[in-house]
């Protein structure tokens, strides 16, 4: 972590699943593998992000059901 050298954080940057594979358990399987790999590499915290133009209600529910807590939101404006 840039705020605490004793914290090792696993953070996704971007995930993309082809539309034909979005139904079913692929999302939960990817998340569980991500969590497993982060823990194997010593992560203390896991960070997941989704873009505001996606189905935010679905993704919010997905992460909360998997024990993630909302920490912050970002606002962006063109210069």
PAKE-549208 format. One record per residue (C-alpha): z, y, x; residue in three letters. Coordinates in steps of 0.1 Angstrom, whole numbers, padded with zeros to 4 digits, always signed. Last residue first. Layout:
! PAKE-549208
ZYXAla/...
This chain:
! PAKE-549208
-0179+0196-0108Unk/-0182+0168-0132Unk/-0149+0157-0148Unk/-0130+0125-0145Unk/-0097+0114-0161Unk/-0077+0085-0148Unk/-0051+0065-0167Unk/-0018+0052-0153Unk/+0006+0022-0151Unk/-0003-0001-0180Unk/+0016-0034-0176Unk/+0001-0067-0167Unk/+0018-0099-0182Unk/-0014-0119-0189Unk/-0013-0110-0226Unk/-0011-0073-0215Unk/-0043-0078-0194Unk/-0063-0093-0223Unk/-0049-0068-0249Unk/-0060-0038-0228Unk/-0094-0055-0221Unk/-0101-0060-0258Unk/-0089-0025-0268Unk/-0109-0010-0238Unk/-0142-0025-0247Unk/-0160-0008-0218Unk/-0168+0029-0214Unk/-0133+0036-0200Unk/-0139+0014-0170Unk/-0114-0014-0163Unk/-0088-0018-0136Unk/-0066-0046-0123Unk/-0038-0042-0097Unk/-0017-0071-0084Unk/+0015-0065-0065Unk/+0034-0083-0038Unk/+0003-0098-0022Unk/+0010-0124+0005Unk/-0025-0139+0010Unk/-0017-0170-0010Unk/-0004-0147-0038Unk/-0037-0128-0038Unk/-0057-0160-0039Unk/-0037-0173-0069Unk/-0040-0140-0088Unk/-0078-0139-0083Unk/-0080-0176-0094Unk/-0060-0168-0125Unk/-0081-0138-0133Unk/-0114-0157-0128Unk/-0102-0186-0151Unk/-0090-0161-0177Unk/-0124-0144-0178Unk/-0144-0176-0178Unk/-0125-0191-0207Unk/-0150-0189-0236Unk/-0175-0162-0243Unk/-0187-0139-0215Unk/-0211-0165-0199Unk/-0244-0154-0215Unk/-0235-0117-0209Unk/-0234-0122-0171Unk/-0199-0116-0158Unk/-0193-0085-0136Unk/-0161-0078-0118Unk/-0154-0046-0099Unk/-0128-0034-0074Unk/-0100-0059-0079Unk/-0067-0050-0063Unk/-0043-0072-0044Unk/-0014-0052-0030Unk/+0007-0058+0001Unk/+0039-0038+0000Unk/+0061-0033+0031Unk/+0038-0005+0044Unk/+0047+0016+0014Unk/+0027+0045-0001Unk/-0007+0035+0012Unk/+0000+0000+0000Unk/
